Amino acid sequence: MMPYVEEAGFTFLRFPGGNWGDEYLLTEARFDEFVALARDMNSEPMVNVKLYKVSPERAAKWVEYANVTPNTASSTGGSATSRVCTRAIAA
């Protein structure tokens, strides 16, 4: 199936999509798998952060996770390079 996906030329992937995004509890493993897939497809990943019945602080932690490389300082504790995303936007 991957050759067909690559042939389609997707440049942008969103996960999770639609209304399901507010029902899905994203895990670090799923996040990393999705971003790896997007990178394999030469696509830009966009991750929806669950906001329904979840604190803004939890959403902020996902934005930080997406933008901080493992084993580096947090975004509030010094400079760090991007883990997987070129950008993360919190609404």
Secondary structure, DSSP 8 states (H G I E B T S, - for coil): -HHHHHHHT--EEEES-GGGGGT----HHHHHHHHHHHHHTT-EEEE----TTS-HHHHHHHHHHHHS-TTS--TTSS----SS-S-----
